[in-house]
Amino acid sequence: MTTKTAHIVAHSHWDREWYLSFEKHRMLLVQLMEDLIQTFENDPEFTNFHLDGQFIVLEDYLEIMPHRSNQVRKLIEEGKLIVGPWYILQDEFLVSSEANARNLLIGIHASEQMGGYAKIGYFPDSFGNMGQAPQLISQAGIEVAVYGRGVKPVGFNNEIQSGNEHTSKYSEMYWESPDGTRVLAILFANWYNNGMEIPVEPEKAKAYWAEKMAAAEEFASSSELLFMNGCDHQPLQMNLTQALKTATEIMPDVTFRHSSFPEYIQALQKAKPQSLDVIRGELRSQWTDGWITLVNTASARVYIKQQNVKSQTLLEKVAEPLAVMASLSTGIYPRHELLYAWKTLLKNHPHDSICGCSVDEVHREMMTRFSKSQEVAEAISVQSARTIAESVDTSGFDADSALPFVVFNTSGHRRSNVIVTRMDVERRYFDHQPPHEKYQEFKREYEAFDPNDWVVMNAEGKQVEAVIIPVGPTFGYDLPDNRFRQPYWAYQVDVELHVQNIPGFGYHTFALVPKSVFGENALSELTTAELVTEEQVMENDYVRIEITGDGSFTMLDKVNGRNYTGLGIYEDTGDIGNEYMYRQPDQEAPLTTQGLPAQIKLVHHTPLKAVYEIVHNWKLPASADELLDEEIRSMVPFRYRKSRRLDETREVSIRTELILEKTGRSVGIKSYIDNTVQDHRIRMLFQTGLEASHVTVDSIYELAQRPIQPEAEWRNPSNAQHQNAFVSISNGREGLTIANKGLNEYEVLANQNTIAVTLLRGVRELGDWGVFATPEAQCLGQHILEMELISHDLDVIESDAYVQAYQFPVPWTVQQTGVHGGTLPATHEFLQWEGDHLAFSALKRGEANDDILFRVFNVSSETTSLKVTPSFEAKEVYESTIVEDQGETMKVADEGSYALNVGPAKIQTIGIQPTIRLK
């Protein structure tokens, strides 16, 4: 007879902020931790407590109770308090690939400094799980994942549908990443509260354990049974020892153990359960009815998602690469400042925070954290760019008249674009003259300024296509290192410039110069074609955009001949759901701008860029009816609500800009929405007409292939899904990719495989277990939403369109400087790399050493090669991991270059040891 062991793991799932603000939750956390320390002291049989797999709860607690630091450290070192490996419990799909990795890296380092961490990939309440999780945690030396969502357990006696990769007959299984990495995976089949509040009184305990044991055994693959003693913000069960003694007395055939995850996993592995199923890739609850996937958190409070993308991008793709470049000259790297910015950002990544599914107070505080993280990143970026620019040799420009500026590309891939930068033509610092008089004098002197008297030249002395637009006198100031602040007036111009082939980690230098410097014959003859060829038509050599009377547009790809029609239509529907799930009222027909006359005018036209403005004044239902308030008050489940939208309407103004640059097969889209109505969702529709069964979606360290048609079990009329940077569709010959900035929800509609991107969703309640009003979740007011529509051949991978899509949210960095000598050339690439189907992820210095870490990932299912060539002398170049462990030394490909093969879907990190170390 097999002996059953009931492993009881004491824990409390700690949502840092949710239905209460952070500080109110923190007061409860302080009480929990105080009770826990007391219990450890008074009850030697209370052996351990699982602190929810995240380190930040300790930081939050010790910030209030710093005198407990040594006690906490001792408990961790003794294995009683089990922390990490994460810094926070994130929503995996709504933060970037790099943010997921940094969360793990920062959490492990912080936990180690306090005494150690649990090697468990803990995902108790993620709203779906990323397909690359096994590879991510495995690179950190973690071989077990524990999670609560995404997989459907069917029980021991049920047959598994052949080929179903998202169902398991047991609560234990194997989970495999796209690259083939496989880990043991444990599902909370009966949730992470299946052992909470265990009775001490025998009669109650009998009934409790009869139910709990049967539920656990239904899905367990062995006699080792897991019971989670806790739930969301669960106070400590301080009489747990007595409760387990009672359980032992009433069920002597079961061994009840106050256990831990390490003990349970060791026992499970020793039991060697047979015939475990293998699940693969993303776990998004595909094989369910689709109603409780919580996927529409991707569109709750879109303004939160936009700020998150801005913050992540500034850190990953601007501040860190620029800081690495600058450190090669200065020997100084702002490691601690960057860590602070990352930790501040990560505090916004818990699932109830970044998902937008908390009370309004939580999301107000999040906006402050976003600002703090962005301000640090921006300060580091500006200082790094200034440091590099001051080291660039600009002496090739005329010292008396040239105004040099350096254009940096930090996107990791070679890049060309039309950029706009603001420059100072002249500065006049404040002196004895009153500032207002100096301003008027300055303004008068520049009234005759003619932008046509100026041109832009590159470092080779050739004229570059540019448009100069006067701005006028503007206030500015310097903050010198060795003296008091220096205010000034600057006469400024905007320079619209076509930059080409700037290296992925490098720069080109240009200068604004008077035409008179050249002489008439020295200026190159720049031939420019008009971008606006007919009324409401824009075109370059690659695409033709034609705007119709209702504001929708067609895009003809001149390269492959594909013509896309019916693009850019807005759709509006009611939403009587909540922050978690969208719910359209029954029998409601969507409203669209198709056929709605629009005001269309050309608002910007230069040889480099054209912009058409499209204005809709759209009358939409003001809100849902009064029944919705009653349904919310009485907690009618959102699926069964009968509320409808009012007949009363209000005008919603939507201004759309369509932006076409001189080159490229894409059009930019910027939507300005003044939202005046409630309880609704606005999307933009892109009718592709492409025959395809799947779309390719940017997910975490992979381009995921997802079916357009939902699985057979799906019942939700909506099949919205997560996206990060883009969604793409292709028929194998032509393709269309829609890149975005913080628009994390898409759906593919059956009509012509139309891709719908959610721009805005407004609801009035949090949802879930109680009644929590969230008036700010209606998202009233002004919103600016940005996308780029990219046409290409083949699919998004084979055409390399993914590179352009990843670059879309990355800002250019431009730094004005003077004419001077320097140690760096006027055009430079700090780190050169080559590799087909590889996407750039990170360039940074190590957290625990001074090495430069460079990370890419293979977006394809084929092995490819990577070649890295530093511009600086390297002592050693080696393979590394997500957590920056040093691996094998890379082979020398040729002089100064190193090469290796990168497997399918592999996350590849390279460590480079410069010969010159940091100061």
PyMOL commands that set and color helices and strands:
alter all, ss='L'
color gray80, all
select helices_A, chain A and resi 22-42+56-64+66-77+97-113+133-139+202-219+240-250+261-271+295-298+302-330+335-346+351-354+360-391+435-445+451-453+515-517+520-522+626-633+638-640+751-753+775-778+801-807
alter helices_A, ss='H'
color red, helices_A
select strands_A, chain A and resi 4-10+49-50+81-82+121-123+144-147+152-153+167-168+172-176+182-187+224-229+254-259+278-280+403-409+415-429+454-458+463-464+466-478+486-502+506-514+532-534+537-539+543-547+553-557+563-574+591-592+599-605+609-621+649-661+666-675+680-686+694-698+703-707+721-722+726-730+734-740+745-749+754-762+781-793+813-816+827-829+831-834+838-845+852-858+864-870+874-880+891-894+897-902+907-914
alter strands_A, ss='S'
color yellow, strands_A
deselect
rebuild
show_as cartoon
